[in-house]
């Protein structure tokens, strides 16, 4: 009782293998939700929209950089006169 050695449990399992010739039930066939044709179209459209968006951002930032450069140009010799007041 005190010196009993523990033995691993025995597990009996009968293996079952699938044999198609013995299967008389109708199998369910699933269609995939993602067809490769549609994913290629969607992927192409995504790339085109991303490219258009990046080109748009490039021109917006380029225009804003040119505007700030012209507004703060240190070598500007031109003076813009908005109104002249003559004092007697």
TORDRENSE-198069 format. One record per residue (C-alpha): residue number from 1; residue in one letter; x, y negated, z. Coordinates in steps of 0.001 Angstrom, whole numbers, plus 500000, padded with zeros to 6 digits. Each point is the difference from the previous one (the first is absolute). Layout:
% TORDRENSE-198069
{num: NUM, residuo: A, x: X, y: Y, z: Z}
...
//
This chain:
% TORDRENSE-198069
{num: 1, residuo: X, x: 500000, y: 500000, z: 500000}
{num: 2, residuo: X, x: 502718, y: 497466, z: 500848}
{num: 3, residuo: X, x: 502488, y: 501310, z: 497466}
{num: 4, residuo: X, x: 497662, y: 500347, z: 497052}
{num: 5, residuo: X, x: 501598, y: 498807, z: 496740}
{num: 6, residuo: X, x: 497745, y: 497860, z: 497787}
{num: 7, residuo: X, x: 499429, y: 501479, z: 496579}
{num: 8, residuo: X, x: 498792, y: 497985, z: 497018}
{num: 9, residuo: X, x: 496370, y: 500390, z: 499088}
{num: 10, residuo: X, x: 499148, y: 502215, z: 497088}
{num: 11, residuo: X, x: 498014, y: 498366, z: 497268}
{num: 12, residuo: X, x: 498362, y: 502122, z: 497402}
{num: 13, residuo: X, x: 498904, y: 498284, z: 496813}
{num: 14, residuo: X, x: 498741, y: 501652, z: 496866}
{num: 15, residuo: X, x: 501326, y: 498059, z: 497038}
{num: 16, residuo: X, x: 497471, y: 499137, z: 497352}
{num: 17, residuo: X, x: 501104, y: 499249, z: 496480}
{num: 18, residuo: X, x: 497854, y: 498383, z: 497351}
{num: 19, residuo: X, x: 499274, y: 502237, z: 497055}
{num: 20, residuo: X, x: 498112, y: 498238, z: 497263}
{num: 21, residuo: X, x: 498602, y: 503196, z: 498479}
{num: 22, residuo: X, x: 498311, y: 500860, z: 503315}
{num: 23, residuo: X, x: 498522, y: 496508, z: 500388}
{num: 24, residuo: X, x: 496450, y: 499926, z: 498672}
{num: 25, residuo: X, x: 498980, y: 496617, z: 501384}
{num: 26, residuo: X, x: 500062, y: 496951, z: 497800}
{num: 27, residuo: X, x: 502915, y: 497668, z: 500727}
{num: 28, residuo: X, x: 499464, y: 496248, z: 500274}
{num: 29, residuo: X, x: 502077, y: 497899, z: 497629}
{num: 30, residuo: X, x: 500793, y: 496466, z: 501084}
{num: 31, residuo: X, x: 500694, y: 497149, z: 497643}
{num: 32, residuo: X, x: 502693, y: 497606, z: 501001}
{num: 33, residuo: X, x: 498864, y: 496461, z: 500717}
{num: 34, residuo: X, x: 503043, y: 498475, z: 498405}
{num: 35, residuo: X, x: 500406, y: 500730, z: 496378}
{num: 36, residuo: X, x: 503422, y: 499237, z: 498599}
{num: 37, residuo: X, x: 498468, y: 498024, z: 497142}
{num: 38, residuo: X, x: 498274, y: 497544, z: 502337}
{num: 39, residuo: X, x: 502964, y: 499594, z: 502311}
{num: 40, residuo: X, x: 502246, y: 499121, z: 497075}
{num: 41, residuo: X, x: 497545, y: 497325, z: 498832}
{num: 42, residuo: X, x: 499622, y: 498586, z: 503505}
{num: 43, residuo: X, x: 503731, y: 500025, z: 500537}
{num: 44, residuo: X, x: 500596, y: 498152, z: 496731}
{num: 45, residuo: X, x: 497377, y: 497364, z: 500831}
{num: 46, residuo: X, x: 501499, y: 499484, z: 503441}
{num: 47, residuo: X, x: 503439, y: 499448, z: 498508}
{num: 48, residuo: X, x: 498645, y: 497527, z: 497418}
{num: 49, residuo: X, x: 498108, y: 497983, z: 502651}
{num: 50, residuo: X, x: 503028, y: 499989, z: 502274}
{num: 51, residuo: X, x: 502201, y: 498775, z: 497160}
{num: 52, residuo: X, x: 497554, y: 497210, z: 499111}
{num: 53, residuo: X, x: 499790, y: 498955, z: 503665}
{num: 54, residuo: X, x: 503792, y: 499906, z: 500350}
{num: 55, residuo: X, x: 500377, y: 497887, z: 496846}
{num: 56, residuo: X, x: 497332, y: 497616, z: 501334}
{num: 57, residuo: X, x: 501812, y: 499671, z: 503328}
{num: 58, residuo: X, x: 503286, y: 499385, z: 498187}
{num: 59, residuo: X, x: 498550, y: 497072, z: 498049}
{num: 60, residuo: X, x: 498257, y: 498540, z: 503062}
{num: 61, residuo: X, x: 503217, y: 500028, z: 502021}
{num: 62, residuo: X, x: 501999, y: 498697, z: 497057}
{num: 63, residuo: X, x: 497595, y: 497089, z: 499551}
{num: 64, residuo: X, x: 500041, y: 499151, z: 503698}
{num: 65, residuo: X, x: 503812, y: 500101, z: 500038}
{num: 66, residuo: X, x: 500175, y: 497624, z: 497015}
{num: 67, residuo: X, x: 497476, y: 497630, z: 501636}
{num: 68, residuo: X, x: 501939, y: 499851, z: 503272}
{num: 69, residuo: X, x: 503283, y: 499542, z: 498132}
{num: 70, residuo: X, x: 498610, y: 497042, z: 498031}
{num: 71, residuo: X, x: 498482, y: 498396, z: 503100}
{num: 72, residuo: X, x: 503224, y: 500128, z: 502009}
{num: 73, residuo: X, x: 502579, y: 499483, z: 497251}
{num: 74, residuo: X, x: 502911, y: 498020, z: 501552}
{num: 75, residuo: X, x: 501450, y: 498887, z: 496635}
{num: 76, residuo: X, x: 496796, y: 498423, z: 498807}
{num: 77, residuo: X, x: 500710, y: 496554, z: 498475}
{num: 78, residuo: X, x: 496359, y: 499352, z: 499211}
{num: 79, residuo: X, x: 497848, y: 497878, z: 502294}
{num: 80, residuo: X, x: 496284, y: 500276, z: 499733}
{num: 81, residuo: X, x: 498213, y: 496667, z: 500501}
{num: 82, residuo: X, x: 496377, y: 500331, z: 500963}
{num: 83, residuo: X, x: 499056, y: 496384, z: 500715}
{num: 84, residuo: X, x: 501731, y: 496644, z: 499769}
{num: 85, residuo: X, x: 498936, y: 497230, z: 502345}
{num: 86, residuo: X, x: 501142, y: 496456, z: 499160}
{num: 87, residuo: X, x: 500449, y: 497780, z: 503062}
{num: 88, residuo: X, x: 500111, y: 496152, z: 499585}
//
